[in-house]
Amino acid sequence: MNLNRRTFTGGLLAAGCLSTRPAFAADKLLYLFPTIPTLPAFAPFQVAKAKGFFAAENLDVTFQAAKGGVDGAKQVGAGNADLAGGIGDTSIILRPNGIPVRAVALLGGRALHQLIVRKDAGIRTFANLKGKKLGVVSYQDTSFYNLLGVLASVGLDKSAADIQAVGPTGITALMASGNLHAIVGAPEWAVTLENNAVEIETYQIDSAFPAMAQAILTSDATIKARPDLVRRFVSAVLKGVAAVAANPQDGAATYLKEIGRPDSELPSIAKILNFYAQKVYPASNGIPLGQFDPARVAKVQEFYLANGLIEKTTPVADLFTNQFVGG
């Protein structure tokens, strides 16, 4: 990918007089989402764009989709994009493989993934997952890793349940049909099921395992060469998260207008964003929005090593930085 993102231009306004102050072009920036940029999970980015938070930071941001969070982070590590989206554990998985990326902001104090169960499945505690049919996106996805953590919290391993990797397409349909008793996924899946008259309960995974929310990642090289660019982007996105958290209804309306979707979708989208506002974005253990808790990151990494999800650990200080959040 041949991207010229490292320049900015300035000069006199063409239509102005000779005494007009010079205007500088906004800094261009490429951000890669794990998948389609217009999904509700990424509403804070669209809200930040619509409300002018990026423009206020003098940023000209281009959104593109990668083939998953790992692919996006690899592209960033290779210098093909400035920043990318993943989960708080993405750098834990990639840095041992020589991918020089680290997380620079955590978009919520709670876990992104929720345990979503059918009410008729008889699951009232995590121990009740034993022997059940459980759905995850894939065996290489954070949803699976989070499920392993939940099972381990009650003394179970992956053999204790029928864990099926069914992909993102149709997972809610399998749940609705009763072919799955529970799934691990984002809040919008819970709302999709409720909209289709499936009676469900949701359980927060971080009550048993220190799972994390979405994260913004960049490369060591970008942090060194363009720290101010990273800081401004993080600031704009966190303002978007805060705006959605403060008023999910307004956030939903702004998001739908920005992506060109009809107002008829407002009730469903508002319900999804309200879920995020209540169960994903709130602070945990007094950690400010955007910042990582080193102890939490360390616990996740230790679990991944113990369960063979990574072959070696990375110094925790190399997995993230809080230098771009606050202050």
C-alpha positions, -999 to 999 in steps of 0.1 A, spaced: 0 0 0 16 32 -11 4 59 13 18 93 15 8 102 51 39 118 64 36 153 48 15 184 54 13 215 33 8 251 42 7 285 25 -14 316 19 -51 312 13 -55 315 -25 -85 338 -22 -71 359 6 -50 390 6 -13 390 12 -17 398 48 -39 368 55 -24 343 80 -12 310 64 -36 281 66 -22 246 69 -38 215 55 -50 190 80 -28 160 88 -39 129 69 -43 98 89 -54 62 79 -72 42 106 -80 5 100 -111 -11 117 -112 -48 122 -142 -50 99 -168 -27 83 -163 8 97 -200 16 99 -209 -11 125 -225 1 157 -195 -10 177 -176 18 160 -202 45 165 -179 67 187 -156 71 157 -185 82 134 -198 105 161 -163 120 165 -162 127 128 -198 141 127 -193 164 156 -160 178 143 -137 163 169 -112 152 143 -114 185 125 -108 203 158 -76 184 161 -66 193 125 -69 157 113 -82 144 80 -90 108 89 -97 80 64 -114 49 77 -108 15 61 -116 -21 70 -89 -47 76 -94 -84 77 -98 -85 115 -80 -68 144 -49 -89 140 -46 -81 103 -51 -44 110 -25 -43 137 0 -62 114 -6 -35 87 2 -8 113 33 -27 124 44 -28 87 38 9 83 8 6 59 -15 25 82 -11 49 111 -34 33 136 -58 4 139 -86 -10 161 -84 -42 180 -91 -54 215 -71 -46 247 -53 -80 243 -42 -76 207 -6 -65 214 -3 -94 239 -9 -118 210 12 -100 184 43 -87 201 57 -121 209 57 -127 171 78 -96 164 50 -72 154 60 -39 169 26 -26 180 12 -14 213 -22 -2 225 -25 36 231 -61 38 243 -88 15 258 -123 24 248 -141 15 280 -133 2 314 -153 -30 311 -151 -59 286 -164 -57 251 -175 -93 249 -206 -104 268 -218 -139 277 -252 -140 261 -274 -170 272 -308 -182 263 -331 -180 293 -344 -215 287 -309 -230 287 -307 -233 325 -275 -211 328 -276 -191 359 -239 -191 369 -207 -197 349 -205 -232 364 -238 -240 345 -219 -237 312 -207 -272 317 -220 -295 290 -237 -267 271 -234 -258 234 -214 -225 233 -207 -203 202 -177 -182 195 -165 -165 163 -134 -186 159 -108 -205 180 -83 -176 172 -107 -149 184 -108 -130 217 -143 -142 222 -129 -178 225 -101 -166 248 -126 -148 270 -147 -179 272 -117 -200 283 -111 -174 310 -147 -177 322 -146 -215 323 -113 -214 342 -128 -191 368 -151 -220 379 -125 -248 375 -135 -259 340 -115 -262 308 -125 -262 271 -134 -299 272 -162 -292 297 -185 -277 271 -193 -281 234 -175 -250 221 -183 -243 184 -165 -218 162 -193 -207 139 -181 -174 124 -198 -140 127 -224 -148 101 -254 -166 115 -242 -170 151 -273 -152 163 -295 -173 141 -280 -205 156 -287 -190 191 -322 -181 181 -329 -216 168 -317 -232 200 -287 -249 184 -265 -229 208 -273 -224 244 -250 -193 248 -226 -172 227 -198 -148 235 -200 -116 215 -205 -78 213 -236 -60 227 -253 -57 193 -257 -95 192 -277 -93 224 -299 -66 209 -303 -85 177 -316 -115 196 -340 -94 217 -353 -78 185 -361 -113 172 -381 -122 204 -354 -144 219 -354 -143 256 -319 -139 269 -297 -129 298 -263 -112 295 -234 -117 319 -203 -95 320 -172 -115 314 -150 -92 334 -168 -103 365 -148 -135 363 -119 -128 339 -101 -94 332 -113 -92 296 -110 -58 280 -128 -34 256 -118 -23 221 -84 -6 219 -66 17 195 -32 5 184 -2 19 167 34 11 160 65 19 180 77 38 149 46 60 148 48 67 185 84 78 181 80 98 149 45 113 153 34 113 190 14 145 186 -7 128 158 -14 99 180 -24 121 209 -48 142 188 -65 111 173 -69 95 207 -83 127 221 -109 130 194 -120 94 197 -123 95 235 -145 126 231 -167 105 208 -169 77 234 -177 102 261 -204 118 239 -221 84 232 -218 74 269 -234 107 280 -263 105 256 -268 72 237 -300 85 221 -282 115 206 -252 94 197 -274 70 178 -291 97 158 -257 114 150 -242 80 140 -271 71 117 -270 105 100 -232 102 95 -234 68 79 -265 76 59 -289 51 75 -327 58 80 -342 71 112 -363 40 114 -332 22 128 -330 47 157 -347 26 184 -325 -4 178 -292 16 175 -301 36 206 -306 4 225 -272 -9 214 -254 23 223 -272 24 257 -259 -11 263 -223 1 256 -229 31 278 -240 10 307 -218 -21 304 -187 -14 283 -177 23 286 -179 28 324 -146 30 343 -133 1 362 -113 3 395 -111 41 391 -90 39 359 -98 70 337 -114 64 303 -88 54 278 -61 43 302 -49 7 308 -44 -10 342 -10 -27 341 -21 -53 366 -51 -62 344 -30 -65 313 -5 -87 332 -32 -110 344 -45 -115 308 -10 -122 295 -3 -147 323 -35 -166 315 -27 -166 277 7 -181 284 -6 -207 308 -32 -218 283 -9 -220 253 -24 -190 235 10 -173 234 44 -190 235 62 -163 255 54 -131 274 63 -95 266 73 -69 292 40 -54 302 53 -19 296 58 -28 259 22 -38 254 5 -4 259 12 32 269 -10 56 287 10 86 275 -17 98 251 -46 97 275 -53 127 297 -28 153 308 
